[in-house]
Amino acid sequence: MHFQYGFEFLHKHSEVMEPTSLAHQVHASKTSRKKNVEDIKRLVLLDNQSTTDLFCDKTLLESVYDSDDTMRVHTNAGDLVVTQKGKLKGLDHEVWYSKDAITNILSLKSVINRFDVTYDDANRKFVVHREATGKPNMEFVMRKDGLHCFDPTRAEFAFVETVEGNKIGF
């Protein structure tokens, strides 16, 4: 499965942002759909076809606010109008937010603008190198369905900053 987003960004305050295409959504049989959707809503996907970041898990964000801009996402499940943004904890990165989004998506485009990213083909994972910031690397491991996912609940990594974590480098 692939998440393919192509967004055409228009002038601020003038028009709704429209994606040019969305090839696929996560599909599952009726018996496993609820489990798959719940599972994927807690993960973060690294998407090499996305040109924007969209999150559905508000606990991964801080400072969620109503944006002056609007983004409309066209999917085979219908349209989604997104009007809020927030700052992604641990990455200090602004993303779009909608509780109705199907998952949390980080575009490879935005990540490589801030960090070095390599692909470990032996282990089928993208590695976002954050050593220079004093934070652990993020590993987006390929699942059986082909999506590269990061689990923010892993013990060695947290989007939530701690006092101990803030002491690093001081």
C-alpha positions in Angstrom: 0.0 0.0 0.0 1.2 3.5 -0.6 0.1 6.8 0.6 0.6 9.2 -2.2 -0.2 12.9 -1.6 0.6 15.6 -4.1 -0.5 19.0 -2.8 -0.6 22.2 -4.8 -0.1 25.0 -2.3 -2.0 28.1 -3.2 -1.8 31.7 -2.0 -2.4 32.2 1.7 -6.0 33.2 2.6 -7.1 33.0 -1.0 -8.1 29.4 -1.8 -8.3 26.0 -0.3 -5.2 23.9 -0.8 -6.0 21.0 -3.1 -4.0 17.8 -3.4 -3.4 16.7 -7.0 -3.7 13.0 -6.2 -4.1 10.4 -3.6 -3.5 7.0 -5.0 -4.4 4.7 -2.1 -5.8 4.6 1.4 -5.3 1.8 3.9 -7.9 -0.8 3.1 -8.7 -3.9 5.1 -11.5 -6.4 5.2 -14.5 -5.6 7.4 -13.4 -8.1 10.0 -9.9 -6.6 10.4 -10.5 -3.0 9.4 -11.2 -1.6 12.9 -8.0 -3.2 14.3 -5.9 -2.0 11.3 -7.2 1.6 11.6 -6.6 1.7 15.4 -3.1 0.2 14.9 -2.1 2.7 12.2 -3.5 5.7 14.1 -0.9 5.2 16.8 2.0 4.9 14.3 3.9 7.6 12.3 4.4 6.8 8.6 7.3 8.2 6.6 5.9 8.8 3.1 8.2 9.4 0.2 5.3 10.5 -2.0 3.8 13.0 0.4 4.6 16.7 0.2 3.0 17.6 3.5 2.7 16.3 7.0 -0.7 15.3 8.4 -1.3 13.9 11.9 -4.3 12.4 13.7 -2.8 11.8 17.1 -3.1 15.0 19.1 -0.9 13.6 21.9 2.1 13.8 19.6 1.6 17.5 19.1 1.8 20.6 21.1 0.3 24.1 20.5 -2.5 22.9 18.2 -4.2 25.9 16.7 -6.6 27.0 14.0 -4.7 27.9 10.9 -5.2 30.8 8.6 -4.8 28.4 5.8 -7.0 25.4 4.9 -6.0 22.1 3.3 -8.5 19.7 1.5 -7.4 16.1 1.1 -9.3 14.1 -1.5 -9.3 10.4 -0.8 -11.3 7.4 -2.0 -13.0 7.5 1.4 -14.1 11.1 0.8 -12.8 14.6 1.3 -11.1 15.8 4.5 -10.9 19.5 5.2 -8.0 20.3 7.6 -8.0 23.6 9.4 -5.6 23.1 12.3 -1.8 22.8 12.7 0.4 21.9 15.6 4.1 21.5 16.5 5.3 17.9 16.5 6.9 17.2 19.9 10.5 16.1 19.8 11.1 17.3 16.2 10.0 21.0 16.7 8.2 20.7 13.3 4.9 22.2 12.3 2.3 19.7 10.8 -1.3 19.7 9.8 -3.7 18.1 12.3 -7.1 16.5 12.0 -8.6 13.9 14.3 -10.3 12.4 11.3 -7.1 11.7 9.4 -6.4 8.0 8.9 -2.8 8.0 10.3 0.1 10.2 11.2 2.1 11.0 8.1 5.6 12.6 7.9 6.7 13.4 4.4 10.2 12.3 3.5 10.6 15.7 1.9 10.2 17.6 5.1 12.3 15.2 7.2 15.3 15.4 4.8 15.2 19.2 5.0 16.1 18.9 8.7 18.0 15.6 9.2 20.2 13.2 7.3 18.1 10.1 6.3 19.5 6.8 5.1 17.9 3.6 4.0 19.1 0.3 5.5 18.0 -2.2 2.8 19.2 -5.2 4.8 16.8 -4.4 7.6 14.2 -2.6 5.4 14.1 0.7 7.3 14.7 4.4 7.0 16.9 5.9 9.6 16.5 9.5 10.5 19.8 10.6 12.1 19.3 12.9 15.0 22.6 12.4 16.9 23.7 15.9 16.3 20.7 17.2 18.3 21.4 14.9 21.2 18.3 12.8 20.5 18.1 9.2 19.4 17.7 8.2 15.8 14.2 7.4 14.5 13.8 4.1 12.6 10.9 3.7 10.2 10.7 0.0 9.7 8.8 -1.6 6.8 5.7 -3.5 7.8 4.4 -6.5 5.9 2.1 -4.2 3.9 5.1 -2.1 2.7 4.5 1.0 4.9 7.5 2.4 6.7 6.4 3.1 10.3 7.8 4.5 13.5 6.2 3.6 16.8 6.4 6.6 19.1 5.6 4.5 22.1 8.9 2.6 22.0 10.7 2.8 25.3 13.9 4.2 23.8 12.1 7.1 22.1 9.5 9.5 23.1 7.9 12.5 21.5 7.3 13.8 25.0 10.2 15.7 26.4 11.4 14.9 29.9 13.4 16.9 32.4 16.2 14.3 32.1 16.1 14.5 28.3 16.3 18.3 28.5 19.5 18.1 30.6 21.4 16.4 27.7 24.0 18.7 26.3 24.0 21.1 29.3 
